[in-house]
């Protein structure tokens, strides 16, 4: 399965403290749910155990929003939650 990362998503990956590898893992093994505008959302929790914006978090959740294209996905954007 091919996973393409849209340029908008690449910007959000850097801004929100996620990696391309985490986005790919989220698409491949995360929970799938319906999203707005005919997109599909994917959600996966990761052990983090680090600081983000000067606060320590044990976990982070990556939500990737994608559209299906042929046999793969185009990831449009990503949201990261820390907890």
Number of C-alpha atoms within 10 A of each C-alpha: 8 11 17 15 18 13 12 12 22 17 12 17 22 11 12 15 15 20 14 13 9 18 26 18 15 22 25 14 11 18 13 17 11 11 12 8 7 10 15 18 22 24 21 20 18 13 11 15 12 12 11 13 6 7 9 13 15 12 14 20 19 26 24 25 25 25 15 13 11 8 8 14 19 16 26 18 20 23 18 18 14 18 13
